[in-house]
């Protein structure tokens, strides 16, 4: 993997969906004989419309909460699988 303690990007994905540009990045870093997995996720609205702005104001927190829960579940499943190897 490279130098222990140094972040090593393993997967980086981008996609445009519904007028937003989504980016996901998985990074691995050695720690105490193991490995830390970090997931960074972001979204940027490319061409915000009035309707999009209103929707984000009304539903943005709900969407972020749902995304956070889904990503936490994904990371937990990855951890279970990795620890079983």
C-alpha distances in whole Angstrom, upper triangle without the diagonal:
4,7,8,10,9,10,7,10,10,14,17,20,23,27,31,33,36,36,33,30,27,23,20,17,14,11,9,9,8,12,14,12,12,10,12,13,15,17,19,23,25,29,31,35,35,39,40,44,46,46,42,42,45,43,40,42,43,40,37,37,37,35,32,33,33,29,28,29,28,24,24,25,22,20,22,22,18,18,21,19,16,18,20,17
4,6,9,8,9,8,11,12,16,18,22,25,28,32,34,38,37,34,30,28,24,22,18,16,13,10,9,9,12,15,14,13,12,14,15,16,19,20,24,26,29,32,35,36,39,41,44,47,47,43,43,46,44,41,43,45,42,39,38,39,36,34,34,34,31,30,31,30,26,26,28,25,22,25,25,21,21,24,22,19,21,23,21
4,6,6,8,9,12,14,18,20,24,27,30,34,36,39,39,35,32,29,25,23,19,17,13,11,9,8,11,13,12,13,12,13,15,17,19,21,24,27,30,32,36,37,40,42,45,48,48,44,44,46,44,41,43,45,42,39,38,39,37,34,35,35,32,30,32,31,27,27,29,26,23,25,26,23,22,25,24,20,21,24,22
4,5,8,9,13,15,18,20,24,27,31,34,36,39,39,35,32,29,25,23,19,16,13,10,7,5,7,9,9,10,9,11,13,15,18,20,24,26,30,32,36,37,41,42,45,47,47,43,43,46,44,40,42,44,41,38,37,38,36,32,33,33,30,28,29,29,25,25,26,24,21,23,24,21,19,22,22,18,19,22,20
4,7,9,13,15,18,20,23,26,29,33,34,37,37,33,30,27,24,21,18,15,11,9,5,5,6,9,10,10,9,9,12,13,16,18,21,24,28,30,34,35,39,39,43,45,45,41,41,43,41,38,39,41,38,35,34,35,33,30,30,31,28,26,27,27,24,23,25,23,20,22,23,20,19,22,22,18,19,22,21
4,6,10,12,15,17,21,23,27,30,32,35,34,31,28,25,21,19,15,13,10,8,5,7,9,13,13,13,11,10,12,12,15,16,20,22,25,28,31,32,36,37,41,43,43,39,39,41,39,36,38,40,37,34,33,34,32,29,30,31,27,25,27,27,23,23,25,23,20,22,24,20,20,23,23,19,21,24,23
4,6,9,12,13,17,19,23,26,28,31,31,27,24,21,18,15,12,10,6,6,5,8,10,14,15,13,10,9,9,9,12,13,16,18,22,24,28,29,33,34,37,39,39,35,35,38,36,33,35,36,34,30,30,31,29,26,27,27,24,22,24,24,20,20,22,20,17,20,21,18,18,21,21,18,20,23,22
4,6,9,11,15,18,22,25,27,30,30,27,23,21,17,14,11,9,5,5,6,9,12,16,16,14,11,10,10,10,12,13,16,19,22,24,28,28,32,34,37,40,39,35,36,38,36,33,36,37,34,31,31,32,29,26,28,28,24,23,25,23,20,20,22,20,17,20,21,17,17,21,20,17,19,22,20
4,6,7,11,14,18,21,23,27,26,23,20,17,13,11,7,6,4,6,9,12,15,19,18,16,13,12,10,9,10,11,13,16,19,21,24,25,29,30,34,36,36,32,33,35,33,30,33,34,31,28,28,29,26,24,25,25,21,21,23,21,17,19,21,18,16,19,19,16,17,21,20,17,20,22,21
4,7,10,14,17,21,23,26,26,23,20,17,14,11,8,6,6,7,10,13,16,20,19,16,13,12,10,10,10,12,14,17,20,22,25,26,30,31,34,37,36,33,33,36,34,31,34,35,32,29,29,29,26,24,25,25,21,21,22,20,17,18,19,16,15,18,17,14,16,19,17,15,18,20,19
4,7,10,13,17,19,23,23,20,17,14,11,8,6,5,7,10,13,16,19,23,22,19,15,14,11,11,10,11,12,14,17,19,22,23,27,28,31,34,33,29,30,33,30,28,31,32,29,26,27,27,24,22,23,22,19,19,20,18,15,17,18,15,14,17,17,14,16,19,18,16,20,21,20
4,7,10,14,16,20,20,17,13,11,7,6,4,6,9,12,15,19,21,25,25,22,18,16,13,12,10,9,10,12,14,16,19,19,23,24,28,31,30,26,27,30,28,25,28,30,27,24,25,25,22,20,22,21,17,18,20,18,15,18,19,16,15,19,19,16,19,22,21,19,23,25,24
4,7,11,13,16,16,14,10,8,6,5,6,9,12,15,19,22,25,28,28,25,21,19,16,14,11,11,10,11,12,14,16,17,20,22,25,28,27,23,25,27,25,23,26,27,24,22,23,23,20,18,21,20,16,17,19,17,14,18,19,15,16,20,19,17,20,23,22,21,24,26,25
4,7,10,13,13,10,7,5,4,6,9,12,15,18,22,25,28,31,31,28,24,22,19,17,13,12,10,10,9,11,13,13,17,18,21,25,24,20,22,25,22,20,24,25,23,20,22,22,18,18,20,19,16,17,20,18,16,19,20,18,18,22,22,20,23,26,25,25,28,30,29
4,6,10,10,8,6,5,7,9,12,15,18,22,25,29,31,34,34,31,27,25,22,19,16,14,12,11,9,11,12,11,15,16,19,22,21,18,20,23,20,19,22,24,21,19,21,21,17,17,20,19,15,18,20,18,16,20,21,19,20,24,23,22,25,27,26,27,30,31,31
4,7,7,6,4,6,9,12,15,18,22,25,28,32,34,38,38,34,31,28,25,22,19,17,14,12,9,9,9,9,11,13,16,19,18,15,17,20,18,17,20,22,19,17,20,20,17,17,20,19,16,19,21,19,18,22,23,21,23,26,26,25,28,30,30,30,33,35,35
4,6,5,7,7,11,13,17,20,23,27,30,33,35,39,39,35,32,29,26,23,20,18,14,13,10,10,10,10,12,13,15,17,16,13,16,18,15,15,19,19,17,16,18,18,14,16,19,17,15,18,20,18,18,21,22,20,23,26,25,25,28,30,30,30,33,35,35
4,6,8,10,14,16,20,23,26,30,33,36,38,41,42,38,35,32,28,26,22,20,16,14,11,11,9,9,10,10,11,14,12,10,13,15,12,12,16,17,15,14,17,17,13,15,18,17,15,19,21,19,19,23,24,23,25,28,28,28,31,32,32,33,36,37,38
4,7,10,13,16,20,23,26,30,33,36,38,42,42,39,35,32,29,26,22,20,16,14,10,9,6,6,6,7,9,12,12,9,11,14,12,12,16,17,15,14,18,18,15,16,20,19,17,20,22,21,21,25,26,24,26,29,30,29,32,34,34,35,38,39,40
4,6,10,13,16,20,23,26,29,33,35,38,39,35,32,29,25,22,19,16,13,10,6,5,4,5,8,9,11,14,14,10,12,15,13,11,15,17,15,13,16,16,13,14,17,17,14,17,20,18,18,21,23,22,23,26,27,26,29,31,31,32,35,36,37
4,7,10,13,17,20,24,26,30,32,36,36,33,29,26,23,20,17,14,11,8,5,5,6,6,10,11,15,18,17,14,15,18,16,14,18,20,18,15,18,18,15,15,18,18,15,17,20,18,17,21,22,21,22,25,26,25,27,30,30,30,33,34,34
4,7,10,14,17,20,23,27,29,32,33,29,26,23,19,17,13,11,7,6,4,7,9,10,13,14,17,20,19,16,17,19,17,15,18,20,17,15,16,17,13,13,16,15,12,14,17,15,14,17,19,17,18,21,22,21,23,26,26,26,29,31,31
4,7,10,13,17,20,23,25,29,29,26,22,20,16,14,10,8,6,5,6,9,12,13,16,17,21,23,23,19,20,23,21,18,21,23,20,17,18,19,16,14,17,16,13,14,17,15,13,16,18,16,16,20,20,19,21,24,24,23,26,29,28
4,7,10,14,17,20,22,26,26,23,19,16,13,10,7,6,5,7,9,12,15,16,20,21,24,26,26,22,23,25,23,20,23,24,21,18,19,19,16,14,16,16,12,12,15,13,10,13,15,13,13,16,17,15,18,21,20,20,23,25,25
4,6,10,13,17,19,23,23,20,16,14,10,8,6,5,6,9,12,15,18,19,23,24,27,30,29,25,26,28,26,23,26,27,24,21,22,22,19,17,19,18,15,14,17,15,12,14,16,13,12,16,17,15,16,20,19,18,21,23,23
4,7,10,14,16,19,19,16,12,10,7,6,5,7,9,12,15,18,22,23,27,27,31,33,32,28,29,31,29,26,28,30,26,24,23,24,21,19,20,19,16,15,17,15,11,13,15,12,10,14,14,12,13,17,16,14,17,20,19
4,7,10,13,16,16,14,10,8,6,5,7,8,11,14,18,21,24,25,29,30,33,36,35,31,32,34,32,29,31,32,29,26,26,26,24,21,22,22,19,17,19,18,14,15,17,14,12,15,16,13,14,17,17,15,17,20,19
4,7,10,13,13,10,6,6,5,6,9,12,15,18,21,24,28,29,33,34,37,39,39,35,35,37,35,32,34,35,32,29,28,29,27,24,24,24,21,19,21,20,16,16,18,15,12,15,16,12,12,16,15,12,15,18,16
4,6,10,10,9,6,5,7,8,12,14,17,20,24,27,30,32,35,36,39,42,41,37,37,39,37,34,36,37,34,31,30,31,29,26,26,27,24,22,23,22,19,18,20,18,15,17,18,15,14,18,17,14,15,19,18
4,7,7,6,4,6,9,11,15,17,21,24,28,30,34,35,39,40,43,45,45,41,41,43,41,37,39,41,38,35,33,34,32,29,29,29,27,24,25,25,21,20,22,20,17,18,19,16,15,18,18,14,15,18,17
4,6,5,5,6,10,12,16,18,22,25,29,32,35,37,41,41,44,46,46,42,42,43,41,38,40,41,38,35,33,34,32,29,29,30,27,24,25,25,22,20,22,21,17,18,20,17,15,17,18,15,14,18,17
4,5,8,9,13,16,19,22,26,29,32,35,39,41,44,45,48,50,49,45,45,47,44,41,43,43,41,38,36,36,35,32,31,32,30,27,27,28,24,23,24,23,19,19,21,19,16,18,19,16,14,18,17
4,7,10,13,16,20,23,26,30,33,36,40,42,45,46,49,51,50,46,46,48,46,42,44,45,42,39,37,38,36,33,33,33,31,28,28,28,25,23,24,23,19,19,21,18,15,17,17,14,13,16,15
4,7,10,13,17,20,23,27,30,33,37,39,42,42,46,47,47,43,43,45,42,39,41,42,39,36,34,34,33,30,29,29,27,25,25,24,21,20,21,19,16,16,17,14,12,14,14,10,10,13,12
4,6,10,13,16,19,23,27,30,33,35,38,39,42,44,43,39,40,41,39,36,38,39,35,33,31,32,30,27,27,27,24,22,22,22,18,17,18,17,13,14,15,12,10,13,13,10,10,14,13
4,6,10,13,16,20,23,27,30,32,36,36,39,41,40,36,36,38,36,32,34,35,32,29,28,28,26,23,23,24,21,18,19,19,16,14,16,15,11,12,14,11,10,13,14,11,12,15,15
4,7,10,13,17,20,23,27,29,32,33,36,38,37,33,33,35,32,30,32,32,29,26,25,25,23,21,21,21,18,16,17,16,12,12,14,12,8,11,12,9,9,12,13,10,12,15,15
4,7,10,13,17,20,24,26,29,29,33,34,33,30,30,32,29,26,28,29,26,23,22,23,21,18,18,19,16,13,15,15,11,11,13,12,9,12,14,11,11,15,16,14,16,19,19
4,6,10,14,17,20,22,26,26,29,31,30,26,27,28,26,23,25,26,23,20,19,20,18,15,16,16,12,11,13,12,8,9,12,10,8,12,13,11,12,16,16,15,17,20,20
4,7,11,14,17,19,23,23,26,28,27,24,24,26,24,21,23,24,21,18,18,19,16,13,15,15,12,11,14,13,10,11,14,13,11,15,17,15,16,19,20,19,21,24,24
4,7,11,14,16,19,19,23,25,24,20,20,22,20,17,20,21,18,15,15,16,13,11,13,13,9,9,12,12,9,11,14,13,12,16,17,16,18,21,21,21,23,26,26
4,7,10,13,16,16,19,21,21,17,17,20,18,15,17,19,16,13,14,15,12,10,13,14,10,11,15,14,12,15,17,16,16,19,21,20,22,25,25,25,27,30,30
4,7,9,12,12,16,18,17,14,14,17,15,12,15,17,15,11,13,15,11,10,14,14,11,13,16,15,14,17,19,18,19,22,23,23,25,27,28,28,30,32,33
4,6,9,9,13,15,16,12,12,15,14,12,14,17,15,12,15,16,14,13,16,17,14,16,19,19,18,21,23,22,22,26,27,26,28,31,31,31,34,36,36
4,6,6,9,12,12,9,9,13,12,10,13,15,14,12,15,17,14,14,18,18,16,18,21,20,20,23,25,24,25,28,29,29,31,34,34,34,37,39,39
4,6,10,13,14,11,12,15,15,13,16,19,18,16,19,20,17,17,21,21,19,21,24,23,23,26,28,26,28,31,32,31,33,36,36,36,39,41,41
4,6,10,11,9,10,14,14,13,16,18,18,16,20,21,19,19,23,23,21,24,27,26,26,29,30,29,31,34,35,34,37,39,39,39,42,44,44
4,7,8,6,6,10,10,10,12,15,15,13,17,19,17,17,21,21,20,22,25,25,25,28,30,29,30,33,34,34,36,39,39,40,42,44,45
4,5,5,6,9,10,10,12,14,15,15,18,19,18,19,23,23,22,25,27,27,27,30,32,31,33,36,37,37,39,41,42,42,45,47,47
4,5,5,6,9,10,11,12,14,14,18,19,18,20,23,23,23,25,28,28,29,31,33,33,35,37,38,39,41,43,43,44,47,48,49
4,5,5,6,9,10,11,12,13,16,17,16,18,21,21,21,24,26,26,27,29,31,31,33,35,36,37,39,41,41,42,45,46,48
4,5,5,6,9,10,10,10,14,15,13,15,18,18,18,21,23,23,23,26,28,28,29,32,33,33,36,38,38,39,41,43,44
4,5,5,6,9,10,9,13,14,14,15,18,19,19,21,23,24,24,27,28,29,30,33,34,34,36,38,39,40,42,44,45
4,5,5,6,8,9,12,14,14,15,18,19,19,21,23,24,25,27,29,30,31,33,35,35,37,39,40,41,43,45,46
4,5,5,6,7,10,11,10,13,15,15,16,18,20,21,22,24,26,26,28,30,31,32,34,36,37,38,40,42,43
4,5,5,4,8,9,9,10,13,14,14,16,18,19,20,22,24,24,26,28,29,30,32,34,35,36,38,40,41
4,6,6,8,10,11,12,14,15,16,18,20,21,22,24,26,27,28,30,31,32,34,36,37,38,40,42,43
4,6,8,8,10,12,13,14,16,17,19,20,22,23,25,26,28,29,31,32,34,35,37,38,40,42,43
4,6,5,6,9,10,11,12,14,16,17,18,20,21,23,24,26,27,29,30,32,33,34,36,38,40
4,5,5,6,9,10,10,12,14,15,16,18,20,21,22,24,26,27,28,30,32,32,34,36,38
4,5,5,6,9,10,10,12,14,15,16,18,20,21,22,24,26,27,29,30,31,33,35,36
4,5,5,6,9,10,11,12,14,15,17,18,20,21,23,24,26,27,29,30,32,33,35
4,5,5,6,9,10,11,12,14,15,16,18,20,21,23,24,26,27,28,30,32,34
4,5,5,6,9,10,10,12,14,15,16,18,20,21,22,24,26,27,28,30,32
4,5,5,6,9,10,11,12,14,15,16,18,20,21,23,25,26,27,29,31
4,5,5,6,9,10,11,12,14,15,17,18,20,21,23,24,26,27,29
4,5,5,6,8,10,10,12,14,15,16,18,20,21,22,24,26,28
4,6,5,6,9,10,11,12,14,15,16,18,20,21,22,24,26
4,6,5,6,9,10,11,12,14,15,17,19,20,21,23,25
4,5,5,6,9,10,11,12,14,15,17,18,20,21,23
4,5,5,6,9,10,10,12,14,15,16,18,20,22
4,5,5,6,9,10,10,12,14,15,16,18,20
4,5,5,6,9,10,11,12,14,15,17,19
4,5,5,6,9,10,11,12,14,16,17
4,5,5,6,9,10,10,12,14,16
4,5,5,6,9,10,10,12,15
4,5,5,6,9,10,11,13
4,6,5,6,8,10,11
4,5,5,6,8,10
4,6,5,6,9
4,6,5,7
4,5,5
4,6
4
